[in-house]
């Protein structure tokens, strides 16, 4: 005998289930049941039943999982037949829930690993960024010192030229030379600022190192200095 829920699960006629052999039914449910019969029979003999055996069966288009508990009803008379009582628990929903939990756990593990990788990458980027800004700060400090030194020199030359102009107010030739000197110093200051801007821009770009003959540039610089400071005795040594 079986209740309606049991019939509905297996979608079989009552007469088929009523006359079915329990072990044959299990064999239909479990493709590996033949390998378990011996252990089941031995356990059944010793304990008069067994518990929590899990079987799977494809019903219609879905796979269902069942937990089976089996026991024998005690006979009142020797002539009575043993009655096997079985309790079938449909664990399909539980299996699906467990599967979803495993999938969620795997997804969380994956997300956790990805998060760790992102944190490591971001940490490394921050280290590189910190190093980059530190180098930029050092470069800025160097440019500042260079600018202050050279601009002080240029301003000092201009101030000196202005003082000399006040000494020779009627010497037009002298005033013209001093005027040219001040103009050259102003142009030198403008070039200095532009050069620092160029250097700053180069620091932001990837440097491409190529061999360069600097001799012509050195000679041009020397000529420029001689021309800029005609009235001064300047000695330049190249080593």
URRAQUI-V183987 format. One record per residue. D_CENTER is the distance of its C-alpha to the mean C-alpha in Angstrom with 2 decimals. Layout:
d_center=D_CENTER
d_center=D_CENTER
This chain:
d_center=61.45
d_center=58.09
d_center=56.91
d_center=55.77
d_center=52.06
d_center=52.47
d_center=54.33
d_center=51.79
d_center=48.89
d_center=50.64
d_center=52.54
d_center=55.57
d_center=59.19
d_center=60.54
d_center=63.19
d_center=60.62
d_center=58.69
d_center=61.90
d_center=63.25
d_center=60.01
d_center=59.72
d_center=56.83
d_center=55.68
d_center=55.97
d_center=53.80
d_center=51.14
d_center=51.34
d_center=50.60
d_center=47.58
d_center=46.13
d_center=46.13
d_center=46.18
d_center=48.90
d_center=51.52
d_center=49.77
d_center=49.80
d_center=53.42
d_center=54.94
d_center=52.76
d_center=53.26
d_center=57.02
d_center=57.29
d_center=55.29
d_center=57.38
d_center=60.57
d_center=59.58
d_center=57.95
d_center=59.50
d_center=56.13
d_center=52.38
d_center=49.31
d_center=45.77
d_center=45.80
d_center=43.04
d_center=43.94
d_center=42.25
d_center=44.05
d_center=43.07
d_center=45.03
d_center=45.13
d_center=41.60
d_center=39.68
d_center=39.46
d_center=40.94
d_center=40.76
d_center=43.75
d_center=44.59
d_center=48.30
d_center=50.65
d_center=54.18
d_center=57.43
d_center=61.20
d_center=63.54
d_center=66.38
d_center=69.69
d_center=72.64
d_center=75.19
d_center=75.35
d_center=76.08
d_center=72.98
d_center=70.00
d_center=66.65
d_center=64.31
d_center=60.63
d_center=58.42
d_center=54.79
d_center=52.02
d_center=49.18
d_center=45.98
d_center=43.63
d_center=40.15
d_center=38.43
d_center=36.69
d_center=35.57
d_center=34.22
d_center=32.33
d_center=30.96
d_center=29.95
d_center=28.27
d_center=26.31
d_center=25.37
d_center=24.18
d_center=22.15
d_center=20.68
d_center=20.02
d_center=18.27
d_center=16.18
d_center=15.34
d_center=14.53
d_center=12.17
d_center=10.47
d_center=10.59
d_center=9.07
d_center=6.07
d_center=6.15
d_center=6.92
d_center=4.34
d_center=2.12
d_center=5.84
d_center=6.74
d_center=5.28
d_center=6.80
d_center=9.63
d_center=10.36
d_center=10.52
d_center=12.79
d_center=14.80
d_center=15.37
d_center=16.24
d_center=18.57
d_center=20.13
d_center=20.61
d_center=22.28
d_center=24.33
d_center=25.59
d_center=26.31
d_center=28.22
d_center=30.21
d_center=31.03
d_center=32.12
d_center=34.28
d_center=35.87
d_center=36.58
d_center=38.04
d_center=40.36
d_center=41.37
d_center=42.05
d_center=44.04
d_center=46.11
d_center=46.98
d_center=47.52
d_center=49.82
d_center=51.77
d_center=52.06
d_center=53.12
d_center=55.57
d_center=57.13
d_center=57.45
d_center=59.00
d_center=61.39
d_center=62.36
d_center=63.07
d_center=65.24
d_center=67.13
d_center=67.71
d_center=69.48
d_center=71.69
d_center=72.78
d_center=73.12
d_center=75.92
d_center=74.68
d_center=73.12
d_center=72.16
d_center=70.44
d_center=68.68
d_center=67.48
d_center=66.02
d_center=64.29
d_center=62.97
d_center=61.54
d_center=60.00
d_center=58.29
d_center=57.04
d_center=55.62
d_center=53.90
d_center=52.34
d_center=51.13
d_center=49.77
d_center=47.80
d_center=46.37
d_center=45.35
d_center=43.79
d_center=41.56
d_center=40.61
d_center=39.83
d_center=37.52
d_center=35.72
d_center=35.41
d_center=34.10
d_center=31.49
d_center=30.40
d_center=30.31
d_center=27.98
d_center=25.37
d_center=25.71
d_center=25.17
d_center=28.45
d_center=30.54
d_center=33.11
d_center=36.52
d_center=39.91
d_center=42.17
d_center=45.86
d_center=46.14
d_center=49.95
d_center=50.81
d_center=48.43
d_center=50.02
d_center=53.49
d_center=52.61
d_center=51.30
d_center=54.55
d_center=56.65
d_center=54.79
d_center=55.41
d_center=59.08
d_center=59.48
d_center=57.76
d_center=59.80
d_center=63.22
d_center=65.13
d_center=63.21
d_center=63.57
d_center=60.15
d_center=59.69
d_center=56.57
d_center=55.87
d_center=53.47
d_center=52.47
